[in-house]
Amino acid sequence: MQGLTAAQAAQAKRNIVPRRSSRSFGAIFRANVFTLFNLVIGVLWALILIFGQWQDGLFGLVIVANALIGIVQEWRAKRTLDRLAVINEAPVMVRRDGRDQEVHPQDVVLGDLVLLGSGDRLLVDGEVVASDGLEIDESLLTGEADPVHKRPGDRVLSGSFAVAGSGAFVATHVGTDAYAVRLAEEASKFHLAHSELREGIANFIKYVTWLVIPIGALLIYSQLRNSADFGTAITGAVAGIVTMIPEGLVLMTSIAFAVGVVRLGRRKCLVQELPAIEGLARVDVLCLDKTGTLTAGGMDLDEVLPISAGPSDGHRGGPADGPSDGHRDGPAAGPSDGPADGRSDGRSGREAVDEALAALANLDQRPNATAQAVQVRYPAMPAGWAATASVPFSSARKWSGADFGERGAWLLGAPDVLLDGGAGYERAAALASTGARVLALCRAGDLAAAERGDPDAGVECVALVTLKQRIRPDAHETLGYFARQGVAVKVISGDNPEAVSAIATGLGIPGGDRAVDARTLPEDDPDKLADMLAANTVFGRVTPRQKRLFVSALQSRGHTVAMTGDGVNDVLALKDADLGIAMGAGSPATKAVAQVVLLDNAFATLPHVVGEGRRVLANIERVSNLFLTKTFYAIVLSLLTGVLGLMFPFAPRHSTLVNALTIGIPAFFLALAPTLERSRPGFVPRVLRFAVPAGVLCAAAVLLSFWAAHSGTSTLNEDRTSAVITLFLTTWWVLVLIARPLTWLRVGLVAAMAALFALALAIPFVREFFALAPGDISNDLTAVGIAVVASAAITVAINLTLRLAGTLRP
């Protein structure tokens, strides 16, 4: 099979698929400009410009600011995502002009001959033309977890991935014609996923939108009835309506998400969907796959220990001859001159073992990590060895093998799967308990019977092979971070339980000395499985299906589960977890389904990932408290002034000044500030418990201050100035409460806002610009006194509501 020629490939349709990590600049522009809030504020702005003074139309600049900031931040996030997505895209192996070559996924064309190996993701549809034990997992498309054997002529679909064997297929559908792209066309677009945070904010906005219509109508009617000046009436009504709208809340949320993406991008962490940032904060259980996560990528072949048959009483001996360094020889130059079963004499047995290992390691053109480690010592296929049949490795089977004709059938895989108490079993267990990865090299009477699991397959251990795993240098410190943060760690591995336990114990993982063999777990009883997961930390011999069950069992107990992994056997669990985290060196299929990819494979990045999520969520809750307090005091003021037939206590420019100093500027800094607060459920009730009492008391204080000033001989501007002083002081105190715990930076922030307001009152042209008239000392002191009393009442009310709910922040 020669594949396409370069000329044919240049003319064929390319595999162009929009990236799911971001949307176009046009979409970003439309999403930030053409919004309901911009429409409402735009109409109100036009009314002020027509009937009022331009200074009262300053709030309209929020449209421009919101749009510009939102577009710039999301564009930065888009550039980061797109740049990292290119790094994350694994190349595709194709054959063109008879030569195998790697091409970018978008350079695959219709009719290309695509080559497959274990772990490769299928990016296009096609028809199989060659198969060497090729098994395809189509679970992401069909929901069926069992891999499907593929033979020439069979159809393969994009979105699936190879889990065993190798093969090739001809691309029949590429780009947007491919099955997975058509199936997930809508889901693959940029979107903000469903979450408590997004849903809560959306509900706030929906309810406020419905309230604006009747309250706004009532307010307009009352202002027109109270004022002979039509412009003043419209200005007062607009002031109330604008203040009700939390126009900056969505903006601040989007900015916090986007900045989180950019920050993580600098650490080579690709967040494939912005809402994954929120999931980072809620994680309380982290499931780690040992290989590739706690251990570094790759392994080193350590020892090859031939096993003698021993006497008939079942005694298991050590190496067949001499010291263990005798295994260091490479494969013999020629065929063995003795029996190939490794039991006749020492030298010929070792030659057979070396040649069998060399043959199995060099059989697959796309070797896995184990085969690559063996190839370092055995780099070539020995002479006279040719496979007539082979069984590729799969994570479910846990062994691979081949029939080499007169040389016999050989298997290489997990001792506790291949050996059933036979020779070498106890020795393998003892080696595994030291933390080494142990494989059994076995002869089999019948390869096909061994693949079926037939006990009469005649499997007999010939040698044990140990591999050294490389522990990540940052693993110990990272695990310590999660322990301090209260995140439970579960080590879930397909390896021998003793080997997993040894590594977990060495890393100081609590409960690491008690490894559970997953084959003993109750798969048909989710409650018992959840109990076992709660009581234990380390699990070995976990199948891909069990990893998926583990995730669902933990979720059934109310946990938010993150799953890390790098191998094909982790894909299903990554997909089902609340947050899937893939290693950059992992299989393409693993990186495709994960929400977060650690491109530089740095396990130490995980604390930053979780910390960034917590920062975003905690800070969004802070700014939500600010914005919703404003919304509630505006609703109460609008209702009361409308029902009582009073003038509105401040003008739009007053609202612009106060909102900028107590919400807009502080919210921007608070939304991006560092924090280590853990995420807690109940976002919506918690915000309401803060914003409702704070907003109601602010409104009552402002109305009382306005009424007290209005009952005298002062002008409307002086009355409104008294109300503005009370409004600023009460909302400034709300800012102080929200900023807790008060660090030096936060103290500086709130102090700066108070200083700016004082300057606005003191500087003549600023005072004139914002229509402030602090001339009546009696009214102004009364306003300050009312604000002090209201601030104390706000503190008591908020603490009381939070304490009753058991959520008082220390």
N, C-alpha and C positions, 0 to 999 in steps of 0.2 A: 504494500500500500504506500504510494508515493505522496498522497495528499494533493492539495491544489498547488499550482505553480504560482510564483510571485505575481505574474501578470493576471491570472485568474482571481487571486485574492484582492488585487487592487480594484477590480471591477465589481466585486461581490458586495452585497449589503452588509454593513458593519453592525456590530452588537451595541448600538447606542441606546442606553437606558438612563433616564434621569436619576440622579443620586437621591436617596431618601434623606440624606443628612441635612439638606437645606433647600430653600426655595429660591426662585430667581429674584433679581433686583426689582423687576416690575411687580412681582407678587408682594415683596416686602414693602414697596412704596404704596401699593394699593391698600394693604392691610393696615398700614399706619396712618394713612390719610383719610380714606373713605370709611369712617367709623360712625356709629350712632352718636357717640359723645361729640365728635367733631361737628356733626350736623346740628345737634341741639345747641352747642356753644356758638357755632357759626351764626345761627338764626338770632340768638340773643345778642350777639356782638353787633349784628346788623341793626337791631332795634336800638341799641345804645348809640351807635354812630348816627342814626337818623333822628332820634328824639332826645338824646342826652348829650353829654360832653364827652369828648374823646378820652379824657383821663379815666372815665368810668369804664372805658372799653379795654383797659389793660389786660383784663382776664382773657381777652381773645388771643393774646399772644401765646397762651398756653397751647393753642392748636398748633402753632408753628413749633414751639419748643417740644411738645410731645412728639410731633411727627419727626422732627429732625433728630432728637435724641434716640427715639425708637428705631429709626432707619439706620443711623450710624452704628448703634450698638448691635443690631441684628446683622448688619452687613459685616461688622467685624467678626461676629460669631460665625457667619456663613463662610467667610474666608478661612477662618481657622478650621472649621469642619471640613470644607472641601479640600484644603491642603492635607489634613490628616487622613481624610478618606482615601486620597490617592496613595498615600503610604500604606494604608491598610489593605488595599486591593491586591490580592495575590495574583501573580501572573498565571497565564493559562498555557499549558504545553500543547502545541499543535505540530503537525508534520506538514511541511511545505517543501516542494522540490525534493522529496525524499529525505529531508533533514529535519530532525526534531529541534524545535526552538520555542522559547518562551515569548509570549506576546501579552500586551496589556489586554484586560478583559474587553475593552471597547474595540480592540483590533481583531477580535475573533469575527470571522465572516461566515456567511451562509455557504455551506458546502465544505467548511474546514474539517479536517480529520483531527479530532480532539483526543488527546491521550489522557487516560485516567489512572490514578494510583490511590491507595487508601488515604482517606482524609480529604480528597479533592472535592470541591463543591462544583456542581453542574450549573453553569451560568446560562446555557442555551439548551433547547430541545434537540433531540437527535435520534439516530438509529444505530444500534450497536453493530459493529463490523468485526470486532475481535474481543474475546473474553478469556481471561485466564483466572478462573475462580472469582470473577467480578461479582460483588454484592453491592446493591444500591439501597440505601435507606431513604424511603420516600415518606417518612413519618410526618415531615413538615407539610406535606401536601395531602396525604390520605389519612393521617392519624394512626396508621398501623406501624407499630414499633419494630416488627420483625423485618430484617433486611430481605431484599428480593434478589434471587440469583438472576443474572442477565446473560443471555446468550446471543450470538449473532442473529440479527433480525428483530430483536426486541426493541421496544421504544423506551427511551429515557427522557425524563422531564427536568427542566430547570427548577431549582429550589430543592432538589434532592442532593445526596452526596454519597461518595463511595466509602464503604466501611471495610471492605476486604478485597483482596485480589487486584487485578489490573485489567485494562482493556482499552478499547478505542471506539469512538462513535463519530458519525458524520453529522454535522450540524444541519438540522432541517428547519428550525425556526430560531431567529435571533432578534435582539432588540425588543421592541414592544409586542412582537408577535409571539414571544416565548410564553410558555404556559404560566410560569410563576409570576411574570410581570403582568400578564392580563388578569390573573387571579387576584393579585394584590395591588392593582393599579391605584385604587383610592387609598388603601391602607399605607402604601409606601410613600405617599406624599408627606411633605412637612406638616406636622400637626402638633398641637399641645394635647397630650394624652389625658384621659380622664383621671382625676385625682381629687382628693379631699380639698386640697388648696385651690385648684382651679375651679372646681365645682362650687366651693364656698364663695369665692369672689364673683363667679358668674351669677349666683343666686342673689348676692347683695345688689349687683348691678341691675338685675331683672326687676327686683322689688322696688328699687329706687326709681327706675324708669317709669313704672306704673304709678308710683306716688307723685312724681313730678307733674303729671298731667292734671289731676284734680286739685292738688295743692297749689300748683301754679295758677290755675284758673281762679281759685278762691283768692289768692294773693293779689292778682291783677285787679280783680273786682274791688277788693278792699282799698287798694292804693288809689284807684281812680275815684272812689267814693270819698276818700279823705283829702284829696289834694286837688286844688283848683288848677294846678300846673300839670298838664298832661305828661310833660317830659320827666318831672319829678316822680310821678306815679309809676311810669314805665321803668325808671331807674331803680326805684325801690323794689318793684316786682322782680326785675332781672337779678338784683342782688340776692334775693332769697332763693330763686331757682338755681342760679349758678352755684351757690354755696352747697346746695343739696347734692350736687353731682360730684362723686369721687373721681374726678377726671384723671388724676395722677396715679391711681392705684394700679390700674392695668399696666400703665407705662413702667412704674417701679418694679412690678413683678417681672415684666419682660426683660427689663434691664438687668435685674438680679440673675435671672436665668442665663442671659447672654454673657454677662461678665463671668459667671461661673464656668461656662463653656470655654471662654478664652483663657481663664486662669488654669484650668485643667489641661487645656491644649498646650500650654507652655511646659507642662510636665509630661508631655508625650502621652496624654490620656485622651483618647477619642470618645466623646460622648455622642453617640449616633442619633439620639433624640434629646432635645432640650429638656423634656419633662423628667428624664432619667435623673436629673439633678435632684428633684424632690425625693425620688425613691432612695437616693443615697442617704438622706437624712433619717429615714424611717427604719433602716435596717437594724434588726436586733439579733439576728442569727446569720452567721457567715459560714457557709459550707465550702470547705477547701478541698480541692482535689490534690492529693499529695504530689503526684508527678507533674512537674511543670510549674507548680505553685510554691510548695514548700521546698521542693528540690529544683535545681536549675536544669535547664534543657540539656538533654544528652546524658549519656552514661559512659562509663569506662569498663571494659572487660577486665575482670580481676583474676579469677582462677577457673581452671577447667579441671574437674576432679573425676577421673574415671572411677566407676563403681564395680568392684569385683562381685561375682555371684555369691561367693562365700559358701560355707558348708550347708548341707541340706536342712539343718535345724533352724535355718532362717536367720542366722547371725549376719548382720550387715557390717561389712568391712569398710576400711577407709580407702584411699586411693590405691589403685591396683599395684603400683610399684613406686618405690623411691620417694624422695621428697616432692612437695607440691610444685616446685619450680620446674619439674620436668615437663609441665604442660606448656611451657613458654615456646616450644618449637612451633613453627608454622606447619602447614599441611605438607605431608610428604610429597616428594617429587613424583613418585609413581604410585601405582596401586598397592594396597596392603598385601604382604605376602602371607599373612595369616588370616584366620577367620575374622570377618568384619563385625562380629557381634561384640568385640571388646572383652571376651572372657577367656581367651586361650592363653596368651602370654602378655606380659606387660607392654613391651614395645609395640607389637602389632595391634594390641587393643588401643593404645594411645593414638596410633596412626589412623585407625578407623574413626576414632572420635574426632580427631582434628579434621580429617577429610569430610566427615558428615557435617560438622559445624560450618566448614568452608562452603560446602555445597548448598546448605540451607540459607546461609547468609547472603550468597551471591545469586540466589535463584530469582529474586524479584528485582525488576529494573527500577522499581520505586521503593527501596527498602525503608522500613520503619526505624524508629530510634534504636530498638534492640539489635536489629540486623546491622545497622550502621556501626554500632559499638563492636560487634563481632568482626565486621569487615576490616576494622583497623588492624587487627592481628591476622586475619585471614582474608587478604585482599583479592584473591582470585579463585575461580571455580577450579577444583582439582581435576586432573586428567582422568578421563574414564567415567566421569559422573554426569549423567544426563537424566533429567526427570521425565518420566512417562506420564505422571499425573501429580497434581499438587493440590493442597488445601491451604488457602491464604489465611493469615492471622485475622481474627476478629475479636473484639473485646468481649463478646458473648461466649465464644468458644474458648478463648484464652490459650490457644496453641496454633501452630502452623505445622505443615508437614509436606512431604513429597515422597513419591515412589520412584526410586532410582534403578528399577529393573533388577539386575542380578546383584546390585549393591544393597538391595532391600529398601523397605519403607522406613523413613526416619521422621520423628516428631520432635518439636522443640516448644516447650511451653511451661505453664505453671505446674510445679510438682504436686500440689494438692488437688489438681484436676486430673493430671495424667497418671499419678501414682495412687494406688489404693492399698496402702500399707505394705507395698512391695519393697524391693531393695532400694535403698537410698532415701526412703521417705523420712525416717527419723533424722538422718543426716541433713536433709534439706530443711527440716523444721529448726534444727539447731543453728544452721547457718543463717536462716531468715531472722531468728531472734536477735542476731547481732546488728540487724538493720540492713544487711545486704539484700539485694534482689537476687533471687535464686531461680534458675530455670532447670528443667529436667530434659536431657537429651535421651530419647527413647527409640528403640526399635519396635516396629509393629508388624505383625503378621499380615494384616490386611488394612490398607489405608482407608478404603471405602467404609469398612466396618468401624474403624476408629472414628471416622467423621460422623457416622450414625450413632455413636455412643454405644456400640455393641460390646458387651463385656468379654466376648470371645475374640476380640480384635488382636489379642496377643501382644499387648503393650508391655515392654520390659525396659527398665531404666538402665542406661549404659554409662551415663556421666551426669554430673551436676555442674552447672555453669553459674558462676556468681558475677554480678555486675555491681560496681560502686556507683551510688547516686550522689550527685553533687548538691549539698545543702546550700540554699541561698544564704549568703552572709547577712542579709537584712531580715531574715525570717524571724529570728528571736525577738528583735526589737519591735517589729510590726505586730507580732502576736501579743506582746506586752501592752502595746497601745490599745488593742481591742479589749483586752482584759480590764484595763483601767476604765475604758469607756462603757463597760457593761454589755459588750457585744459578745454573745456566746459563739464559740468556734466549734464546728463539727468537721473533723477530718474524714473524708469519704474517699476511699481508694479501691481500685480493683486489685491491688496487690495483696500479698500474703498478710494476714492480720498481725503476725509477729513482727514482720518487717516494718509495717506502718507504725506499730506501737513503739518500736525502738527509735524511730525518727521523731515521733511525737514526744516521747519521754525526753530525748536529747534536747528538744526545743523547749522543754518545760511546760508543755500544754497540760492543764489540769485533767486528770483522768486518763492521761496518755498511756499509762501502764496497763490499762484494762481494754484491750482491743476486742471488738466483737466481730465474729465471723458472720457476715451478712447472710450466708447460706442457712443460718439457723433462725433467721428473723421471720416473723409471721407476716407474709405478704398479703394474706387475705383478710387480715384484721387491722384496719387503719388505727384503731384506738390503741391496741397493744403495740403497734409499730411506733406510734407517737410517744407512748410511755418509754419504750426502749431508747428512743432518740433523746428524750428528756434526761434519762438516767446515765447515758454514756456519751463519750466524746469522740472516740476513734473507732472506725469501722473499716474492715478489710473484706476483700472478695465481693465488692459491691458491683452488681451488674448495671448496665445502662438503664434498664427498666426500674431497678431498685432506686437508683439515684433520683429518678423522677418521682417515685413513690415517697422517698424521703422528703422531698420538697413539699409535696402536697400534704403529707402528715404534719410537718412543722407548721404549714400555713393553717391547717385545721385547728391548731391550738392558738391562733391569733398572732403568730409571729410574722414579721416581715423578713423574707429570706433573700439573701444574696448568695449567688453560686458562682464560684470561680472555676475555670478549667481551661484546658488547651487542646484536648483530644476530641476525636469524633464521639467517643463514648460519653462526653459531657454535654452534647448538643441538646438532647431532650430535656435534661434538667435545667440547663441555662435558659431554654425557651420558656419553661414553666415557672421559673423563679421570679420573684418580684423585681429582681435586678440581676441580670446576667453580666458577668465580668469575664472577658476572655483575655488570654495572654497574646501579645502580638506575634509571638513565634508559633502560636497554635495553628490548628488546621483552618483552612478557609471557611469550612462549614461552621466551626465554632465562632469565628469572628463575625460571621454573617448574622447569626441569631442574637448575639450579645448586644445589650444597650451600651455597654462601656468596654472599650478595648485598651489595654495597657500596652501601647505600641513598643515600648522599650523593655517589656517583660519585667519591670521593676516591681517586685512585691511590695517594696517600701512606699510605692505610690498610693496604695490602698488607704492608709490613714488620711492622706490629703484628699482623696476622693470622698471619703465619708465626711471629713471635716468641711469640705466645700458644700456638700449637700446640707449639712446642719446649719452652716452659715447662711445659706440662701433662705432656708425655710424659717429659721428663727427671725431673721431680719424682715422677711416679708410679713410675718405676723406683727412685728413692731409697727411697721408703716401702715398696716391694715388698721391697727388700733387708732393711729393718727387720723387717717382719712375717714374712717367710719364715725369717729367722734364728731368730726366736722359735719358729716352728713346728718347725724342725728340732731345736733343742735340746730342745724338749718331747718330740718323738718319741723321740730318743735316751735322754733321762732316763726316760721311761715304759717303754721296752723294757728298759733295764738294770735298773731297780728291779723290774720285773715278773719278769724272768728270774732275777735274783740274790735275789729275795725280800726286798728292803730296803724300809724306809719311804720314802715320797716326801720329797725333801729340803726342801720348803717347802709352806706352806698356801696356799689360794686368795687370802687377803688379802695375803700376801707377793707373789704373782704380780700382783695388782692394782696394788700400789704400784710395783713395778719396771717393769711394762709401761707404766704411766701416765707414768713419768719418762723411760724410754728409748725408748718407741715412740709412745704415744698423743699426748701433748702435742707432742713434737718433730715427729712425722709431720704433724700439722695445719699447723704453720708451714712445714715443708719442702715440703709439697704445694702451697702457695700462693706460695712465694718466687719472685722473678724469676731467670731463668737464660737464658743465650744458647747453651747446649750444643746442638749439632746432633744430630738423631735418627740412631741407627744401627740397622741390622737386628740380629737375634739377641737380642731381649729375654729370652726364656726361658733360653737357655744362659748368658747373662751373669749373670742373677740367681742361677741355680743355682751358678755358679762362685764367687759371693760367699757365698750363704747356707749352702751345705752345709758348707764348712770352718769358717766362723764358728760355725754352730750346733753342730757336733760338738765343737769345742774348748771352747765355752761349757759344754756339757753335761758334758764330761770334767772341767773345772775345778770345776764345782759339785758333782759327785759326789765328787771327791777331797776337796774342802773339807768336805763333810758327813761323809764317812767318817773323816777325820782328827779332826774334833771329836767324832764319835760314839764313837770308841775310848777316850775319856777318861771322866771322871766327870760330865760336864755333862748338863743336862736336854735333852729333845727340842727345846724352844723355843730354847735356846742353840745347839744343833747346827744347827737350821734358820736361826738368825740368821747364823751363819758362812756357810752356803750362800747366803743372800740377799745378804750383802756381796759374795761372789765373783760371784754372778749379776749384781748391779747393776754392779760395776766392769767386768766383761767386756762386758756389753751396752752399757754407756756408752761403752766404747772402740769398739765396733762403730758406735755413733752418730757418734763423732768421725770415723771413717774414711768413713762415708757422707756426712757433711756437707762433705767436701772438695770444692772448695777453700774453706778456712776464711776467710770474710769476718768483719768485726767483729760483724755481727749473728749469724752462726752461732756464733762463739766465745762470744758472750753467751748464746746459747740453751743450748749444752752446759754452760757454767759454771753457769747457773741450775739446770739439772737436778741437777748434783752438789751444789749448795748445798741444794736442797730435800731430797735424800736425807740429807744430813748433819743437817739440822734434824729430819727424821723420827727419826733415831737419838738426837738430843740432847734433844728436848722430851718430857717424861715422858708426858703424856696421849696424844700422837701415837704414841710408842713402845708404850704399852700397847694403844692401839687396834689397831695393826698386829701385835701379838704379837711385838715385837722384844725380844730380851734380850741386848744386847751386853755381858754382864758378864764373860765369860772372855777376858781380854786375850790370852792365849796363842793361843786358838782364833781370835780376831778378827785378830790379826797374821798368823797362818798363812793365813787366808782372803785377806788383802790380798796376801801374797806369792804365793800360788797365782794370784790374779787378774792380778798384774803379769806373771808368766811366761806365763800363758795369753794375755794381750793381745798380748805380743810375738810369740807363736806364731801368733796370728790374723793379725797384720800380715804376717808372713813368708808364711803359707799363702795369703792372699788375693792378695798381690802376685805370688807365684809362679804361681798359677793364672791370674791375669789376664795376666801377662807371657807365659806359655806360649801363651795364646790370642791374644796380640797386641792386647789391649784395655785395657792399663794406662792409667788416667786420669792425665794429668800433674798 
